[in-house]
């Protein structure tokens, strides 16, 4: 087994799979988190050397604990798993959609992070990367920005959940700083994935976003923490 280990949630496809590929290329043993065991094994077979399957549903507390028990030490945690059920504005978004979205995008991140903290604390350079969204930026949502037209108010459940994730990122960064953790959020940009119809129609390469996650995963000890960064490394306003 390689000396450094990483876990990427939702890594059997899309941006997560590309993040896993890049980490494996850097010499990490990468645990490919996937809800579906078969899809996880297929992804691992495609990724090759360094990849390991890990059944992990971020909405299943018992499953999270079983997964955490398998890892003695973890150097990098990438909270990538996320959902966007619809592009509905808030007045048209049902409460169940909010609950389902926050269950994965916020509560799941907190549950996974807390479960794997003991393993991360055994690393000399623990890193946590939370895959957020530029559409969660309150500044960009209220002024011209490079990602979407202001004032649209669409994808309310998804965008509000990612704004909450940004808040969690800051709080984890502040409380774990003395232990050497670097905790940052990534705005990957609109990529050609199956996140939602808008993403599916996009032409952005998921691998390009994965490079941004890799950069945050490999931050030096004097690197930033509690920040929000675009895929190209530039800061994103909260």
C-alpha positions as CSV (number, residue, x, y, z in Angstrom):
1,X,0.0,0.0,0.0
2,X,1.2,3.5,-0.8
3,X,2.3,5.7,2.1
4,X,-0.4,8.3,1.5
5,X,-4.1,7.6,1.4
6,X,-7.1,9.6,0.1
7,X,-10.8,9.2,0.0
8,X,-13.0,10.7,-2.6
9,X,-16.8,10.5,-2.1
10,X,-19.0,10.0,-5.1
11,X,-15.9,9.0,-7.1
12,X,-17.3,6.4,-9.4
13,X,-18.1,9.0,-12.1
14,X,-17.8,12.7,-13.1
15,X,-15.5,15.1,-11.3
16,X,-14.9,12.7,-8.4
17,X,-13.6,10.0,-10.7
18,X,-11.1,12.4,-12.2
19,X,-10.0,13.6,-8.8
20,X,-9.4,10.0,-7.8
21,X,-7.4,9.5,-11.0
22,X,-5.2,12.5,-10.4
23,X,-4.5,11.5,-6.7
24,X,-3.6,8.0,-7.8
25,X,-1.2,9.4,-10.3
26,X,0.4,11.4,-7.4
27,X,1.1,8.1,-5.7
28,X,-1.8,8.0,-3.3
29,X,-3.8,4.9,-2.4
30,X,-7.2,6.3,-3.3
31,X,-10.4,4.9,-1.9
32,X,-13.2,5.4,-4.4
33,X,-16.3,6.1,-2.5
34,X,-19.5,4.9,-4.2
35,X,-23.0,4.1,-3.1
36,X,-23.3,1.3,-5.6
37,X,-20.7,-1.5,-5.1
38,X,-20.8,-2.6,-8.7
39,X,-20.2,0.9,-10.0
40,X,-17.4,1.5,-7.5
41,X,-15.6,-1.7,-8.6
42,X,-16.0,-0.7,-12.3
43,X,-14.5,2.7,-11.6
44,X,-11.6,1.1,-9.7
45,X,-10.9,-1.3,-12.6
46,X,-10.8,1.7,-15.0
47,X,-8.6,3.8,-12.6
48,X,-6.1,1.0,-12.1
49,X,-3.1,0.9,-9.8
50,X,-3.7,2.7,-6.5
51,X,-7.5,2.7,-6.5
52,X,-9.5,0.8,-4.0
53,X,-13.3,0.4,-3.8
54,X,-15.1,1.7,-0.7
55,X,-18.9,1.3,-0.4
56,X,-20.0,4.7,1.0
57,X,-23.4,6.3,1.0
58,X,-23.0,9.7,2.6
59,X,-26.7,9.6,3.8
60,X,-26.3,6.2,5.6
61,X,-24.8,6.8,9.1
62,X,-24.2,3.1,9.8
63,X,-22.5,2.7,6.4
64,X,-20.3,5.7,7.0
65,X,-19.1,4.2,10.3
66,X,-18.4,0.8,8.6
67,X,-16.4,2.6,6.0
68,X,-14.4,4.7,8.5
69,X,-13.5,1.6,10.4
70,X,-11.6,0.3,7.4
71,X,-9.1,3.2,7.3
72,X,-6.5,3.6,10.0
73,X,-5.0,6.7,8.5
74,X,-6.2,9.2,5.9
75,X,-4.2,12.1,4.4
76,X,-6.8,13.6,2.1
77,X,-10.6,13.7,2.3
78,X,-12.4,15.0,-0.8
79,X,-16.1,15.6,0.0
80,X,-17.3,15.4,-3.6
81,X,-20.6,13.6,-3.5
82,X,-23.5,15.9,-4.2
83,X,-26.9,16.1,-5.9
84,X,-29.0,18.7,-7.7
85,X,-32.5,17.3,-8.0
86,X,-33.9,20.2,-10.0
87,X,-33.3,23.8,-11.2
88,X,-36.4,25.0,-9.5
89,X,-36.5,28.5,-7.9
90,X,-37.3,28.7,-4.2
91,X,-41.1,29.3,-4.6
92,X,-41.4,26.2,-6.8
93,X,-39.1,23.9,-4.8
94,X,-40.8,21.5,-2.4
95,X,-39.6,21.0,1.1
96,X,-38.7,17.4,0.4
97,X,-36.3,18.5,-2.3
98,X,-34.6,20.8,0.2
99,X,-34.4,18.0,2.7
100,X,-33.0,15.5,0.2
101,X,-30.5,17.9,-1.1
102,X,-29.2,19.0,2.3
103,X,-29.1,15.4,3.4
104,X,-26.4,14.7,0.8
105,X,-24.7,18.1,0.3
106,X,-24.5,19.3,3.9
107,X,-25.4,16.6,6.5
108,X,-23.5,13.9,4.5
109,X,-20.4,16.1,4.4
110,X,-20.5,16.6,8.2
111,X,-21.2,13.0,8.9
112,X,-18.3,11.7,6.7
113,X,-15.9,14.4,7.9
114,X,-16.6,13.6,11.6
115,X,-16.4,9.9,11.1
116,X,-13.0,10.1,9.3
117,X,-11.5,12.7,11.6
118,X,-9.6,10.1,13.8
119,X,-7.9,8.7,10.7
120,X,-7.1,12.2,9.4
121,X,-5.6,13.2,12.7
122,X,-3.1,10.4,12.2
123,X,-1.8,12.1,9.1
124,X,1.1,14.6,9.4
125,X,-0.5,16.8,6.7
126,X,-4.3,16.3,6.8
127,X,-6.3,18.0,4.0
128,X,-10.0,18.3,3.4
129,X,-11.5,19.5,0.1
130,X,-15.2,20.3,-0.1
131,X,-16.5,20.4,-3.6
132,X,-18.9,23.4,-3.6
133,X,-20.2,25.6,-6.4
134,X,-19.6,29.1,-7.6
135,X,-23.4,29.4,-7.7
136,X,-23.3,29.3,-3.9
137,X,-21.4,32.6,-3.7
138,X,-23.7,35.2,-2.3
139,X,-21.6,37.9,-3.8
140,X,-21.9,36.4,-7.3
141,X,-25.6,35.8,-6.8
142,X,-26.2,39.5,-6.2
143,X,-23.8,40.9,-8.8
144,X,-22.5,40.1,-12.3
145,X,-20.4,36.9,-12.2
146,X,-18.8,34.5,-14.7
147,X,-21.1,31.6,-14.1
148,X,-24.7,32.5,-14.4
149,X,-27.1,35.4,-15.0
150,X,-27.8,37.3,-11.8
151,X,-31.3,37.3,-10.4
152,X,-32.3,34.0,-11.8
153,X,-32.8,32.3,-8.4
154,X,-32.8,28.8,-10.0
155,X,-31.6,25.6,-8.4
156,X,-32.5,27.0,-5.0
157,X,-32.1,23.7,-3.0
158,X,-28.7,23.0,-4.6
159,X,-27.3,26.5,-4.3
160,X,-28.5,27.1,-0.7
161,X,-27.0,23.7,0.3
162,X,-23.6,24.6,-1.2
163,X,-23.8,28.0,0.6
164,X,-24.3,26.0,3.9
165,X,-21.4,23.8,2.9
166,X,-19.2,26.9,2.5
167,X,-20.1,27.9,6.1
168,X,-19.1,24.4,7.3
169,X,-15.8,24.7,5.5
170,X,-15.0,27.9,7.4
171,X,-16.0,26.4,10.7
172,X,-14.0,23.2,10.2
173,X,-11.0,25.2,9.1
174,X,-11.1,27.4,12.2
175,X,-11.5,24.6,14.7
176,X,-9.0,22.2,13.1
177,X,-6.2,24.7,12.2
178,X,-4.2,24.1,15.3
179,X,-4.0,20.4,14.4
180,X,-2.4,21.2,11.0
181,X,-5.5,20.7,8.9
182,X,-6.1,22.6,5.7
183,X,-9.8,22.8,4.9
184,X,-11.0,24.5,1.7
185,X,-13.9,24.7,-0.6
186,X,-13.7,24.3,-4.4
187,X,-15.9,26.0,-7.1
188,X,-15.4,23.5,-10.0
189,X,-17.2,25.5,-12.6
190,X,-19.9,24.1,-14.9
191,X,-18.9,20.7,-16.1
192,X,-20.2,18.0,-18.4
193,X,-21.6,15.7,-15.8
194,X,-25.0,14.3,-14.9
195,X,-25.5,16.6,-11.9
196,X,-28.5,18.3,-13.6
197,X,-29.6,19.0,-17.1
198,X,-27.7,22.3,-17.3
199,X,-24.5,20.4,-16.4
200,X,-25.2,17.6,-18.8
201,X,-25.4,20.1,-21.6
202,X,-22.2,21.9,-20.6
203,X,-19.0,21.5,-22.4
204,X,-16.6,21.9,-19.5
205,X,-14.1,19.1,-18.9
206,X,-14.5,17.5,-15.5
207,X,-10.8,16.8,-15.4
208,X,-10.1,20.5,-15.5
209,X,-12.1,20.9,-12.3
210,X,-10.3,17.9,-10.8
211,X,-7.0,19.7,-11.1
212,X,-8.3,22.4,-8.8
213,X,-9.2,19.8,-6.2
214,X,-5.8,18.2,-6.5
215,X,-4.1,21.6,-5.9
216,X,-6.1,22.0,-2.6
217,X,-5.3,18.4,-1.6
218,X,-1.6,18.9,-2.0
219,X,-1.3,22.3,-0.3
220,X,1.9,22.9,1.7
221,X,1.8,23.5,5.4
222,X,1.9,27.2,4.9
223,X,-1.0,27.1,2.4
224,X,-4.4,28.7,2.9
225,X,-7.2,27.2,5.0
226,X,-10.9,28.2,5.3
227,X,-10.9,29.6,1.7
228,X,-13.1,29.3,-1.3
229,X,-11.3,28.8,-4.6
230,X,-12.2,28.4,-8.2
231,X,-10.9,25.5,-10.3
232,X,-8.1,27.7,-11.6
233,X,-6.9,28.6,-8.1
234,X,-8.3,32.1,-7.9
235,X,-10.3,33.1,-4.8
236,X,-14.1,33.1,-5.0
237,X,-16.0,35.7,-3.0
238,X,-18.3,34.3,-0.3
